[in-house]
Amino acid sequence: MKAMILAAGRGERLRPLTDSLPKPLVNVAGKPLIEYHLEKLASIGVTHVVINQAWLGHKLPEILGDGSRWGLLISYSEETTALETAGGIKQALTLLDDKPFLVINGDIFIDHLPTLALAYEQVSQGYADAFLWLVDNPEHHPQGDFAIAMQGQLSLNSQQQFTYSGIGIYHPQLFSNLPTGKQALGPLLKQSIAKQRVYGEHFNGYWCDVGTLERLEQLQSRLLTQG
C-alpha cells in the first residue's frame, strides 16, 4: 500500500515558524514533524510515500531527500498554488496508481498508526470509497465531523459526532469525477457518506493537531518528558 502525506498548507497559525518552513518541517523534540510519520510508515512496511508541496515546497525534498534513509521511496507532487485536500490528492493520483492508499495529514502527530489491514480490505474489495479514523472532539473542534453508525458506517445524522483525525484509506475512484484544481475534501466525503459508502472507527491512540504554537509546545513537552 502506498501512502500520501498532505504537506501543502500554509500554516498561518504557526507563524512565525512557518514564514521560513512548510508546516510539516517544523521541529518537534529534535526533528521535523513529518519525520515521525515517515518512521511509522516505514515500520509497517510502506515503501512508497507521496508528499504534496506548495508553500516553500522546495524545502521538503531538500531536507527529506528521496526517502532512502528510512528505506522509503518519496515522490513529490508539486502544486503551484495549494489545491486543498481533495484537489491535492486528485493531482497526485498518477503517483498513487489505481489501488487504495493511506492519507495522513502532515500537521498531526500520533503515537502509533492504527491497524490498517481490515480497513484496506474493505476499501479494496469495493465495499467503501473510504475508511476514516475518528478521534474524540478536541477543544478547538467541539462539534465534531461525523458519527459512527451501524456496522461502522459513517453518518451525518447523529448528535454524537467525532472529529476526523486526518488519517484515512481512500479508493482512487472517489476522486475520479472530481474536477482538477482547488477542491475541498469535506463536501466530497459528505456526498459519499450520504450514499453509505464511507466507513470508519474510533482511534484510541494519542493524537494531536499541531495547528497552533500552543499545541506545538504541548506536544514538544510530552515528547521530551517521554525521553
N, C-alpha and C positions, 0 to 999 in steps of 0.2 A: 504494500500500500504506500502510495506517495502522500506527502503532507505539504500543506501550504501554510506559511506564516504571514499574516497580514501586517505589513510594516510601513504602509504608505502615509499614515496620518501625520498631521502637523504637530499635534501635542501642545496646543496653546496653553493648557492649564499647568504644564510642566516648564513653562518658561521661567527663568532664562536658560535652563539647561538645554531646552530644545531649540534655542536660537542657533546652536552650533552643532547639534547632533539630531539624527532621527530618533524619535521616542524609544524604539526598541534597543537603541545603543546606549541609553542612559545607564550609568554604572550603579549596580546594586551589590553591596558587600564584596566588592573587588572585581566584578566582571560585568559586561553588558547584560541587560535583562534578557535579550534574545538568546544568549548562550545557554541559559538554563533550559530553554525549550529544545535547543539542538542536542544537548546532552541527553535529555529524556527520550527524545525521538530515536537517537542512535541506540539507546539502551534497550528499546523494544524491537529493534530490527528494521526500522525505517531506513532506507538507503538513499532516497531522493527527496529533497526538500525544495520547494519553490518559494521564493520570497519576493513579494511585490515591493516596489520602491517608488517614491515620489519626492517628498521633501528631503533635500540633502541626500538623496538616494545613493549617490555615488560612494558615500562613506560606508555603506553596508558591504559591498564587495571588497572595499579597501581593507576593512577590519576583519571580515569573516572569511574572505577568500573563496575557494572552491568547495569548502566543507571537508577537505581531506583530513584535517586534524581531529575531526570527530568520526571519521570513517563514513562520511556522507558525501553525496554529490549535491551541491547547491546550484540551482538555476535562478536567475533573477528576471523578474517581469517588470520592465521599466514603464512607468506612467508619466507622461509629460505633465499632466495635471492629475491630482488624486481623483480616482474614479469611484470612490466609496466602496463599500464591501462587495456588493454583488457585481458591480462593474469591474472591480479589480480581479475577482475570481473569473468572470467571463473572459477577460483578456488573457488570463493565464491558462485557459483550458488546453491550449495547444501544447503546453508543457506538462499537463497533468494526465493526458491520454484519455481513454474512454471508460475507465473504471472508477468506482467511488474513491474519494480521497478525504483525508483528515484536514480540517482547517482549524488553526489556532490563532487567536488574536495575539499580536506581538506585544501588547501592553498589559498582559495579565501575568500573574505568577501563580503556579500551582505546585504543591509539594510532590505530586505524582500524577501521571496520566491515568485516566480511567481505563477500565478493561474494555478493549475495543472489538474483540472477536465477534461477539454475538450481534453487536450493532452493525458492524461491517457486513455480516452475512445478511442481515435484514435489508440493508440498502442494496447490496449487490444482487440479491435474488428478486429485486423488484417490488418488495412489499412497501417500501418507503422511498420518498425522494430525499429524505434527510433524517438523521438521528442526532439530537442535540442533548447536551448535558446542561442541566439547570442547577442553580445554587440558591440558597436562602437569600432573600432580598437584603442587600446591604443598605446602610443608612442613606446613601445618596441615590438609591433607586427603590424606594419602599413599595411602589405599586407593582413591581414585577413585570413580566412579559407574557408568559404562557403558563397554563395549568397542565398537569399530568392527569389524563382521564383514564378510561378503561384500557387495560392491556398495554399501557404505555403510550397510547396515542396522545398527542398534544392537543390542547383545546384553548380557545379564546374566551370560552363562556363559563368561567368559574371565578369565584371570589378568591380562591386560594391559588394565587399565581406565584411563580418563581421567576428568577432572573436568568436570562440566557448567559451562560458562563463565557461565551466566546470560543467554545470547543464543540465541534460537530463533524460528523461524517456526511458528505454530500455526494449525490449522484450527479454526474455532469449533465444529465438530461434536464435537471431542474433549471439550468441556465440556458438551455438550447434555444429557446424562443425569446430570450431577453435581448433587447436592442443593445448594441455596443455603445459605450460611453458611460457617463456617470449614472450609477444606479445603486439605490439603497437596498440592503438585504431584507429589512423588516417587512415591506409590502409583499415581497416575493414569498417569504416564509408564511405570512398570514394567508395568502392565497392557497398555498399548498396545505396548510393546516385545515382550512375550511373544507378541503377535499379529503380530509382524513389521511393525508399522505406523509405526515411527519410524526415521528416517534421520539421518545426521549426518556431520560431518567434523572434522578437527583444525584448530584456529585457531592460526596461527603468529605472530600479532602479539603485541605487548606486552599483557599482561593483569594486572590487579591487583585482588584482592578487598579493598576498603578497609574491612575489618571491625574493625580494631583501631587504636589510636593509633600503634603501632609501624609498621604498614603504611601508615598515612596519612603519617607522617613520611618514610618511604622514597619514596613517590610524590611528595611535595612536593619532596624533594631532587632527584629525577630531572627533574621538570618545570622547576625553577628552573635546574638545570645546563644543560638544553637551551636555556634562554632563550626 
